[in-house]
Amino acid sequence: MLLHTLLQKASYRIFALILSMIYASSGGVVPPSDAAPIAVSDPDTVQMTFLALADPQISNYLYKRYPVFEAASTDIQRGKGVYDAVVMAGDIAENGFASEYQMVYDRLSGLGCRYINAVGNHDVRLRSYAQMSKRFAEFTNALNGDDAMQSLHYTERINGYQFIVLGTDRTEFEESYFSDAQLQWLDDSLAVENGKPVFVICHQPLKDTHGLPQVWNSPIDSAGSVGAQSDQLRAILGKYQNVFFLTGHEHTGFGPFTYEEIDGFHSINLPSLCCNNADGDYNEDGQGYLVEVYADHVLFRARDLMQGLWLPDYDIRIPIAN
C-alpha cells in the first residue's frame, strides 16, 4: 500500500467513504457504458499498448472531479489485461497531498501492468522539492510494487520500446527546470534507440505549440509551456526519428491542438482527465488515449473514459519512419 500507518490508511478510507456518500445523496456516480469496453483493435499484430492520460488533478476538496475520476477508472479497470503500461503525464494530484495520491492508488492500482508517471507542477509546487519528489516516487513505486523509480527523470523499457520520463529538477510554480545533466541524459537516451520508436513523457509542452500561448490566455511567449528551456528541449527531440513527445498541462480537448509534427518528431498534447477541457472540438471530461504500437505505425485511439465511448473522429495514426 502507498501509505504507511494504519491511522493514515483509516482516515483516507473514511474520507473516500464520505465522498461516496456525498455523491450517492445527489444521485451517485453514473457508470460508463460497458457496451464497448477498452480492447485492442488488432490484437494479432499489436506489439505494445498503453493508456495515455494527463491531469487527473485529484483533489481532497475540489469534489466535482471525483465522480469523473471514479467513472473513468471504472472504464479503465474493465480493460484490465489490455495494457502493457498506464502513462500519466503529470498533475496527478492537485496539491501533492498523500491523501490525493491514495485516492488515485485505490482506483487505478492492480491493472497488472507498469505505471509510468511524469511529475507535474501541481505535484511538487506546494512544499519542499525534496519532500514532494520523494512522495511522488513513493506513489509510483507503490503502484508498481517495487522501488524502480529513484528520480523524477527515469526510463522504462516495455516490450522493447523505451519510455523516457522528464521531471523538473527544482520547484517551479507552472514551468519545469531541467539541469544540463538531465538534458544530456535525454540526448544520450534517445541516441541509443537508433530510430526505433521512443516515447518521451513531460508534463508541459513546448512553447509556441498546441495553440500556445493563446490557449493559455497570456501574451507571454513561453506561457503554458515547459519554460525557458523549451528551445533546448526542442533541439534535442528534433535530432532523432520516431520520437513521440507526450505532454499535458494545457487542458485542451480533442481537436486541432492535440497533435503536431515538429521538426520531424511527433508531439501529442493529452487532454485533462478530470479538469474542464476547452479549446478543442470535444471538450467533455474523462478524455484519454489507448495507444497501440504496431510494426509500421502508432495508433492513438481517442476514448471518453467517463462515458465508455470510442471517439474515432479524434484518432491519430502516425506512420513509423524507416
VOGU-3710 file (C-alpha; in Angstrom, 3 decimals, decimal comma):
1> mllhtllqka> 0,000/0,000/0,000  1,011/3,582/-0,523  0,509/4,945/2,967  2,428/3,511/5,848  0,418/3,891/9,030  -2,887/2,341/9,946  -4,142/5,738/11,126  -3,395/7,327/7,757  -4,997/4,474/5,860  -8,110/4,581/8,029
11> syrifalils> -8,500/8,364/7,781  -8,226/8,358/3,986  -10,633/5,419/3,709  -13,131/7,412/5,801  -12,630/10,410/3,540  -13,291/8,274/0,447  -16,417/6,893/2,114  -17,659/10,421/2,837  -17,138/11,331/-0,809  -19,131/8,284/-1,876
21> miyassggvv> -21,962/9,257/0,468  -21,994/12,805/-0,918  -22,325/11,541/-4,464  -24,853/8,879/-3,533  -27,083/11,524/-1,937  -27,011/13,561/-5,155  -27,791/10,663/-7,467  -24,455/8,872/-7,361  -21,765/8,465/-9,972  -23,091/7,498/-13,392
31> ppsdaapiav> -21,040/4,481/-14,501  -19,624/4,395/-18,027  -21,273/2,269/-20,681  -19,972/-1,294/-20,887  -21,190/-1,785/-24,468  -17,716/-1,261/-25,975  -15,092/-1,874/-23,281  -11,463/-0,983/-23,834  -9,878/-3,528/-26,169  -7,105/-3,564/-28,770
41> sdpdtvqmtf> -8,237/-3,049/-32,350  -5,800/-5,624/-33,816  -4,566/-7,945/-31,060  -2,869/-10,311/-33,523  -0,273/-7,784/-34,699  -0,050/-5,192/-31,912  3,383/-5,017/-30,288  2,606/-2,847/-27,274  -0,336/-0,967/-25,791  -0,515/1,739/-23,188
51> laladpqisn> -3,139/4,050/-21,763  -2,137/7,723/-22,045  -3,653/10,137/-19,506  -2,871/13,597/-18,154  -4,015/15,965/-15,449  -6,347/13,988/-13,207  -5,551/16,638/-10,555  -7,421/14,664/-7,926  -8,235/16,916/-5,007  -9,388/16,296/-1,456
61> ylykrypvfe> -11,571/19,402/-1,566  -12,477/20,013/-5,249  -15,137/17,342/-5,046  -16,612/17,647/-8,535  -13,545/15,958/-10,035  -14,015/12,754/-8,093  -17,109/11,412/-9,909  -15,308/11,959/-13,222  -12,331/10,026/-11,911  -14,461/7,266/-10,425
71> aastdiqrgk> -16,345/6,730/-13,697  -13,160/6,889/-15,781  -11,327/4,474/-13,501  -14,237/2,031/-13,779  -13,825/2,094/-17,560  -10,064/1,665/-17,184  -10,436/-1,283/-14,795  -12,758/-3,029/-17,270  -9,817/-3,028/-19,694  -7,534/-4,897/-17,283
81> gvydavvmag> -5,259/-7,175/-19,273  -5,223/-4,856/-22,297  -2,444/-2,501/-21,162  1,282/-3,056/-21,025  1,508/0,299/-19,245  -0,500/3,215/-17,939  1,196/6,552/-18,628  0,195/9,652/-16,675  1,758/12,893/-17,916  1,690/14,855/-14,677
91> diaengfase> -0,574/16,800/-12,347  -1,838/13,590/-10,852  -2,691/15,331/-7,579  -3,982/18,883/-7,239  -1,760/19,672/-4,248  0,572/16,701/-3,987  -1,162/15,573/-0,774  -0,720/11,996/0,365  -4,500/11,645/0,634  -4,890/12,639/-3,033
101> yqmvydrlsg> -2,354/10,081/-4,210  -4,075/7,473/-2,053  -7,351/8,143/-3,863  -5,644/7,592/-7,223  -3,890/4,474/-5,961  -7,127/2,981/-4,668  -8,876/3,368/-8,033  -6,068/2,628/-10,522  -3,870/0,026/-8,854  -3,982/-3,655/-9,707
111> lgcryinavg> -4,122/-3,430/-13,500  -1,264/-5,898/-13,944  0,904/-3,505/-15,952  3,647/-0,930/-15,459  2,754/2,580/-14,316  4,840/5,353/-15,882  4,282/8,686/-14,148  5,726/12,077/-15,034  5,615/14,746/-12,370  3,557/17,890/-12,964
121> nhdvrlrsya> 3,794/21,330/-11,413  0,807/20,669/-9,129  2,524/17,536/-7,814  5,540/19,358/-6,401  4,968/23,081/-6,014  3,466/23,500/-2,541  6,204/22,147/-0,265  9,920/21,459/-0,370  11,156/19,853/-3,573  12,810/17,015/-1,650
131> qmskrfaeft> 9,623/16,162/0,237  7,312/16,319/-2,768  9,579/14,438/-5,166  10,042/11,697/-2,562  6,264/11,393/-2,144  5,741/11,235/-5,912  8,330/8,474/-6,273  6,776/6,521/-3,388  3,366/6,773/-5,072  4,729/5,497/-8,395
141> nalngddamq> 6,675/2,703/-6,723  3,610/1,652/-4,746  1,651/1,257/-7,979  4,457/-0,825/-9,482  5,206/-2,815/-6,344  8,931/-2,076/-6,438  11,496/0,679/-5,875  12,417/1,247/-9,518  11,734/4,996/-9,518  14,589/6,731/-7,723
151> slhytering> 14,458/10,070/-9,569  11,821/12,214/-11,262  13,587/11,567/-14,577  13,970/7,921/-15,471  13,461/5,324/-18,189  11,296/2,238/-18,563  11,591/-0,329/-21,342  8,419/-2,238/-22,188  8,176/-4,860/-24,928  11,420/-3,479/-26,315
161> yqfivlgtdr> 10,191/0,139/-26,508  11,761/2,840/-24,371  9,857/5,418/-22,344  11,901/8,422/-21,247  10,319/10,436/-18,443  11,420/14,014/-17,804  10,996/15,621/-14,391  11,759/19,064/-13,070  14,989/19,369/-11,085  13,623/22,099/-8,833
171> tefeesyfsd> 10,321/23,612/-7,790  8,695/25,908/-10,329  5,135/27,167/-9,977  3,978/26,494/-13,561  7,028/25,507/-15,606  9,797/22,903/-15,326  13,533/23,241/-14,956  15,934/20,661/-16,399  19,578/20,619/-15,382  22,282/20,346/-18,039
181> aqlqwlddsl> 22,865/16,820/-16,779  19,239/15,828/-17,367  19,208/17,330/-20,864  22,409/15,449/-21,711  20,884/12,269/-20,272  17,862/12,764/-22,545  20,093/13,228/-25,597  22,112/10,125/-24,739  18,982/8,057/-24,057  17,473/8,977/-27,438
191> avengkpvfv> 20,699/8,325/-29,329  20,900/4,647/-28,367  17,483/3,892/-29,894  18,770/4,323/-33,467  15,418/5,444/-34,830  13,233/2,902/-33,031  10,013/4,490/-31,740  10,590/6,078/-28,338  8,090/7,827/-26,075  9,207/10,917/-24,165
201> ichqplkdth> 6,864/11,979/-21,365  6,885/15,533/-19,994  4,139/17,431/-18,237  4,408/20,723/-20,126  4,501/21,114/-23,922  6,968/23,233/-25,882  6,346/26,932/-26,364  4,507/28,086/-29,496  2,986/24,621/-29,978  -0,528/23,227/-29,491
211> glpqvwnspi> -2,092/26,678/-29,592  0,259/28,285/-27,054  0,357/30,926/-25,752  -3,139/31,857/-26,960  -4,921/28,901/-25,338  -3,213/29,875/-22,075  -4,773/33,323/-22,398  -1,436/35,036/-21,982  0,651/37,440/-24,075  3,873/35,914/-22,687
221> dsagsvgaqs> 5,645/33,837/-25,338  6,534/30,931/-23,035  3,242/30,843/-21,097  1,789/27,357/-20,610  4,961/25,671/-21,828  7,932/23,890/-20,301  9,501/27,329/-19,944  12,872/28,886/-20,647  14,464/25,626/-21,797  11,859/24,945/-24,451
231> dqlrailgky> 14,238/25,653/-27,350  16,937/23,391/-25,901  14,464/20,567/-25,429  13,049/21,029/-28,921  16,530/20,875/-30,460  17,295/17,570/-28,737  13,996/15,951/-29,705  14,400/17,109/-33,304  17,705/15,249/-33,750  16,064/11,814/-33,839
241> qnvffltghe> 13,487/9,879/-35,841  10,300/8,363/-34,451  10,192/10,357/-31,243  6,732/10,685/-29,683  6,559/13,556/-27,191  3,569/13,207/-24,840  2,537/16,140/-22,655  -0,431/17,526/-20,726  -0,852/20,755/-18,727  -2,965/22,718/-21,245
251> htgfgpftye> -6,391/21,153/-20,571  -7,378/21,379/-24,248  -9,882/18,823/-25,512  -9,506/16,533/-28,509  -9,213/18,668/-31,626  -6,877/20,960/-33,546  -4,391/21,468/-30,705  -3,870/17,791/-29,892  -1,252/16,696/-32,429  1,617/18,419/-34,239
261> eidgfhsinl> 4,640/17,225/-36,157  7,509/19,434/-35,021  10,967/19,334/-36,614  10,395/15,694/-37,539  9,160/14,456/-34,154  5,568/13,885/-33,056  4,061/15,999/-30,267  0,803/14,889/-28,655  -0,793/17,109/-26,020  -3,121/14,985/-23,929
271> pslccnnadg> -6,423/16,448/-22,680  -7,187/16,673/-18,997  -8,778/13,625/-17,445  -10,740/15,341/-14,656  -10,452/19,117/-15,118  -12,547/21,145/-17,524  -11,198/20,922/-21,064  -11,525/23,806/-23,523  -10,465/24,990/-26,978  -11,000/21,605/-28,594
281> dynedgqgyl> -13,723/20,156/-30,770  -14,580/17,691/-27,981  -14,284/19,159/-24,504  -16,048/16,621/-22,290  -14,422/15,367/-19,103  -12,737/11,984/-18,898  -10,603/12,003/-22,055  -7,609/9,769/-22,759  -5,960/7,612/-25,405  -5,364/3,923/-25,812
291> vevyadhvlf> -2,070/3,839/-27,705  -1,392/0,822/-29,897  2,104/0,315/-31,306  2,494/-1,710/-34,495  5,482/-2,519/-36,689  4,740/0,296/-39,141  2,599/2,805/-37,231  1,413/4,050/-33,848  -2,317/4,462/-33,338  -3,707/6,851/-30,715
301> rardlmqglw> -7,327/5,800/-30,141  -9,408/8,537/-28,534  -11,637/7,482/-25,647  -14,242/9,156/-23,484  -13,442/7,155/-20,363  -16,194/8,746/-18,322  -18,871/7,512/-20,711  -17,105/4,400/-22,031  -17,148/5,593/-25,660  -14,636/5,382/-28,500
311> lpdydiripi> -14,234/8,645/-30,424  -12,792/7,570/-33,788  -13,071/11,069/-35,253  -10,168/12,047/-32,965  -7,927/9,027/-33,545  -4,368/9,753/-34,690  -2,482/7,287/-36,890  1,229/8,099/-37,195  3,455/6,120/-39,584  6,840/4,937/-38,325
321> an> 9,662/6,285/-40,493  12,185/3,810/-41,832
//
